[in-house]
Amino acid sequence: MHTRPWLLIFALLATPLVSLADKATVAVAANFISPMKAIVAEFEAATSHKIDLVFGSSGKLYAQITHGAPFDVFFSADQETPARLARDKLAIGDSQFTYALGALALWSADARRVDTDGKVLKTDDYQHLAIANPQLAPYGRAAMEVLTTLGLADTVADRLVQGENIAQAYQFVASGNAELGFVALSQVWTDDAFPVGSGWVIPATLYSPIRQDAVLLKRGRDNPAAIALIGFVKSAESRRIITSFGYSQSQAND
């Protein structure tokens, strides 16, 4: 039995369309993968909205946004990139807020390699040191700042292995392709400890604060899902999730 074409057309027209306002596409800095997935799971369970996540370095996501990528909200790993988007008239300036303060760690998959003071950096006990690309990723810039502050930038220059973002830097170390790496503390920290490998929580005095800001993009200004997600990220439940991954909330959301 063949379906009459007009019946198929009628059925399509009669089918309620899913509102585009119930779905948002969100660009997120690579260091925030795990916390954002946990936040979105709670958000979707509590609302009718759906969120699509796209991860990458802040610099690369900025480039994609300026070239018309269909993102509604941007969670950066710094403050300047969202501010630049506002200046470019691609984001709603007064929507920018700090959602987390990032922390940096020196980490190795080897449980015995990294001491609690990071003295391993001054030894010959490694051949490769992974960092995120300082030109694209705020965590990479922070890593270079630490090396400069410690007077090691020139000493370790020929050992550096750059990932496009902090997620790739972490993969270099987790896979054993680099013995050491500067990673986001949130990638390797659980219950106030390094459950795998060994690490050094780098003192905040060795690098500039990593204030991570989010902003509502121009495309998402009338999107209820995007607006609701921003509100949810500011909630006590989201703050609890963010803190559990090693981020500070002491100055966030001000």
VEXDREN-2710 file (C-alpha; in Angstrom, 1 decimal):
% VEXDREN-2710
k/r/px/py/pz
1/MET/0.0/0.0/0.0
2/HIS/1.4/3.4/-1.0
3/THR/1.1/6.5/1.1
4/ARG/-0.6/9.3/-0.8
5/PRO/1.8/12.3/-1.1
6/TRP/-0.8/14.7/0.1
7/LEU/-1.4/12.6/3.3
8/LEU/2.4/12.7/4.0
9/ILE/2.5/16.5/3.6
10/PHE/-0.5/16.9/5.9
11/ALA/1.1/14.7/8.5
12/LEU/4.3/16.8/8.5
13/LEU/2.3/20.1/8.7
14/ALA/0.2/18.7/11.6
15/THR/3.2/17.6/13.6
16/PRO/4.1/20.1/16.3
17/LEU/7.5/21.6/15.8
18/VAL/10.0/21.6/18.6
19/SER/10.6/25.1/19.7
20/LEU/14.2/26.2/18.9
21/ALA/14.0/28.3/22.1
22/ASP/14.1/25.1/24.1
23/LYS/17.6/24.3/22.9
24/ALA/20.9/26.1/23.2
25/THR/24.4/25.5/21.9
26/VAL/27.1/26.4/24.4
27/ALA/30.8/26.9/23.7
28/VAL/33.0/25.9/26.7
29/ALA/36.7/26.2/27.5
30/ALA/38.4/22.8/27.5
31/ASN/39.4/23.0/31.2
32/PHE/35.7/23.1/32.2
33/ILE/34.5/19.9/30.4
34/SER/33.7/17.8/33.4
35/PRO/32.0/20.5/35.6
36/MET/29.9/21.7/32.6
37/LYS/28.7/18.2/31.8
38/ALA/27.7/17.7/35.4
39/ILE/26.0/21.1/35.5
40/VAL/24.1/20.5/32.2
41/ALA/22.9/17.0/33.5
42/GLU/21.4/18.7/36.5
43/PHE/20.0/21.6/34.4
44/GLU/18.3/19.3/31.9
45/ALA/16.8/17.2/34.6
46/ALA/15.3/20.2/36.2
47/THR/14.0/21.9/33.1
48/SER/12.6/21.1/29.7
49/HIS/15.6/22.7/27.9
50/LYS/18.3/20.9/26.0
51/ILE/21.9/21.9/25.8
52/ASP/24.5/21.0/23.1
53/LEU/28.1/21.5/24.3
54/VAL/31.1/22.4/22.2
55/PHE/34.5/22.3/23.8
56/GLY/37.8/23.9/22.7
57/SER/40.5/26.4/23.6
58/SER/39.2/29.9/24.4
59/GLY/41.1/31.3/21.5
60/LYS/39.8/28.8/19.0
61/LEU/36.2/29.2/20.2
62/TYR/36.6/33.0/19.9
63/ALA/37.7/32.6/16.3
64/GLN/34.7/30.3/15.6
65/ILE/32.3/32.8/17.1
66/THR/33.7/35.6/15.0
67/HIS/33.3/33.5/11.9
68/GLY/29.6/32.9/12.6
69/ALA/29.6/29.6/14.7
70/PRO/26.0/29.1/16.0
71/PHE/26.7/29.4/19.7
72/ASP/24.3/31.0/22.2
73/VAL/26.6/31.2/25.3
74/PHE/30.3/31.2/25.8
75/PHE/32.1/30.0/28.9
76/SER/35.7/31.2/28.5
77/ALA/38.8/30.4/30.5
78/ASP/39.6/34.1/30.9
79/GLN/37.9/37.5/31.2
80/GLU/39.3/39.3/28.2
81/THR/37.9/37.0/25.5
82/PRO/34.3/37.5/26.4
83/ALA/34.9/41.2/26.8
84/ARG/36.4/41.3/23.3
85/LEU/33.3/39.6/22.0
86/ALA/31.2/42.3/23.6
87/ARG/33.4/45.0/22.0
88/ASP/32.9/43.2/18.7
89/LYS/29.1/43.5/19.2
90/LEU/28.9/39.7/19.2
91/ALA/28.0/39.4/22.9
92/ILE/25.7/41.1/25.4
93/GLY/28.2/43.1/27.4
94/ASP/26.2/43.4/30.6
95/SER/25.7/39.6/30.8
96/GLN/29.3/38.9/31.4
97/PHE/30.1/37.3/34.8
98/THR/32.8/35.3/36.5
99/TYR/31.7/31.7/37.0
100/ALA/34.9/30.2/38.4
101/LEU/38.5/30.9/39.5
102/GLY/40.7/28.3/37.8
103/ALA/43.7/26.6/39.5
104/LEU/46.8/25.2/37.9
105/ALA/48.6/21.9/38.8
106/LEU/51.8/20.2/37.7
107/TRP/50.8/16.6/37.2
108/SER/52.2/13.2/36.1
109/ALA/50.5/9.9/35.6
110/ASP/53.5/8.4/37.5
111/ALA/52.5/8.2/41.2
112/ARG/56.1/8.9/42.3
113/ARG/57.4/11.5/39.8
114/VAL/56.0/14.8/41.1
115/ASP/56.9/16.0/44.6
116/THR/54.7/18.3/46.6
117/ASP/56.8/21.4/45.9
118/GLY/57.4/20.9/42.2
119/LYS/61.2/20.5/42.6
120/VAL/61.1/17.9/39.8
121/LEU/60.9/20.8/37.3
122/LYS/64.5/21.7/38.1
123/THR/65.8/18.1/37.5
124/ASP/66.6/16.0/34.5
125/ASP/64.0/13.5/35.5
126/TYR/61.8/14.1/32.5
127/GLN/62.1/14.7/28.7
128/HIS/58.8/16.2/27.9
129/LEU/56.7/18.9/29.7
130/ALA/53.2/19.4/28.3
131/ILE/51.4/22.7/28.3
132/ALA/48.4/24.2/26.5
133/ASN/49.2/26.6/23.7
134/PRO/49.8/30.0/25.4
135/GLN/48.6/31.8/22.3
136/LEU/45.1/30.2/22.5
137/ALA/44.6/28.9/26.1
138/PRO/44.7/30.9/29.3
139/TYR/46.0/27.9/31.2
140/GLY/48.9/27.8/28.8
141/ARG/49.7/31.4/29.5
142/ALA/49.5/30.7/33.2
143/ALA/51.9/27.8/32.8
144/MET/54.4/30.0/31.0
145/GLU/54.0/32.6/33.8
146/VAL/54.9/29.9/36.4
147/LEU/58.0/28.9/34.5
148/THR/59.1/32.5/34.1
149/THR/58.5/33.3/37.7
150/LEU/60.6/30.2/38.7
151/GLY/63.3/31.2/36.3
152/LEU/62.9/28.0/34.2
153/ALA/61.4/29.3/31.0
154/ASP/64.6/29.1/29.0
155/THR/65.9/25.9/30.8
156/VAL/62.8/23.8/29.8
157/ALA/62.1/25.4/26.5
158/ASP/63.3/22.4/24.4
159/ARG/61.3/20.0/26.5
160/LEU/57.9/21.7/26.0
161/VAL/55.1/19.9/24.2
162/GLN/52.1/22.1/23.3
163/GLY/48.5/20.9/23.1
164/GLU/46.0/23.1/21.4
165/ASN/44.1/23.3/24.6
166/ILE/44.3/22.1/28.2
167/ALA/42.4/18.9/27.4
168/GLN/45.1/18.0/24.9
169/ALA/47.9/18.9/27.3
170/TYR/46.3/16.6/29.8
171/GLN/46.0/13.8/27.3
172/PHE/49.8/14.1/26.5
173/VAL/50.5/13.4/30.2
174/ALA/47.8/10.8/30.8
175/SER/48.9/8.7/27.8
176/GLY/52.6/8.9/28.9
177/ASN/53.7/10.8/25.9
178/ALA/54.9/13.5/28.3
179/GLU/56.2/12.7/31.8
180/LEU/54.9/15.9/33.2
181/GLY/52.4/18.6/32.3
182/PHE/50.7/21.7/33.5
183/VAL/47.0/20.9/33.7
184/ALA/43.9/22.4/35.2
185/LEU/43.6/21.2/38.7
186/SER/40.0/20.3/38.0
187/GLN/41.2/17.6/35.5
188/VAL/43.1/15.6/38.2
189/TRP/41.7/16.6/41.6
190/THR/39.0/14.7/43.5
191/ASP/38.1/14.8/47.1
192/ASP/41.1/17.0/48.0
193/ALA/43.6/14.7/46.5
194/PHE/45.2/13.4/43.3
195/PRO/43.5/10.0/42.9
196/VAL/45.7/9.0/40.0
197/GLY/49.4/9.8/39.5
198/SER/51.2/12.6/41.4
199/GLY/50.9/16.3/41.4
200/TRP/51.8/19.7/42.8
201/VAL/49.0/22.3/43.4
202/ILE/50.8/25.3/42.1
203/PRO/50.6/28.3/44.5
204/ALA/48.4/31.1/43.2
205/THR/51.2/33.5/43.9
206/LEU/53.1/32.1/40.9
207/TYR/50.6/33.2/38.2
208/SER/47.9/35.7/37.6
209/PRO/44.4/34.8/38.7
210/ILE/42.6/32.7/36.2
211/ARG/39.2/34.4/36.3
212/GLN/36.9/32.5/34.0
213/ASP/34.0/34.5/32.6
214/ALA/30.9/33.6/30.7
215/VAL/28.8/35.8/28.4
216/LEU/25.5/35.6/26.6
217/LEU/26.2/35.8/22.8
218/LYS/24.1/37.9/20.5
219/ARG/22.6/34.8/18.9
220/GLY/21.3/33.7/22.3
221/ARG/19.8/36.9/23.6
222/ASP/16.2/35.8/23.0
223/ASN/16.8/32.1/23.7
224/PRO/15.1/31.0/26.9
225/ALA/17.3/27.9/27.2
226/ALA/20.5/30.0/27.0
227/ILE/19.2/32.6/29.5
228/ALA/18.0/29.9/31.9
229/LEU/21.4/28.1/31.8
230/ILE/23.2/31.2/32.8
231/GLY/20.8/31.6/35.7
232/PHE/21.4/28.0/36.7
233/VAL/25.2/28.3/36.6
234/LYS/24.9/31.1/39.2
235/SER/22.8/28.9/41.5
236/ALA/24.0/27.3/44.8
237/GLU/23.7/23.9/43.2
238/SER/26.1/24.8/40.3
239/ARG/28.5/26.5/42.7
240/ARG/28.6/23.3/44.7
241/ILE/29.5/21.3/41.5
242/ILE/32.1/23.8/40.4
243/THR/33.8/23.8/43.8
244/SER/33.9/20.0/43.9
245/PHE/36.1/20.1/40.8
246/GLY/38.8/22.2/42.4
247/TYR/37.7/25.6/41.3
248/SER/37.4/28.6/43.8
249/GLN/34.2/30.4/44.1
250/SER/35.4/33.1/46.5
251/GLN/35.3/35.9/44.0
252/ALA/33.1/34.3/41.3
253/ASN/29.7/35.7/40.4
254/ASP/30.5/39.1/41.7
END
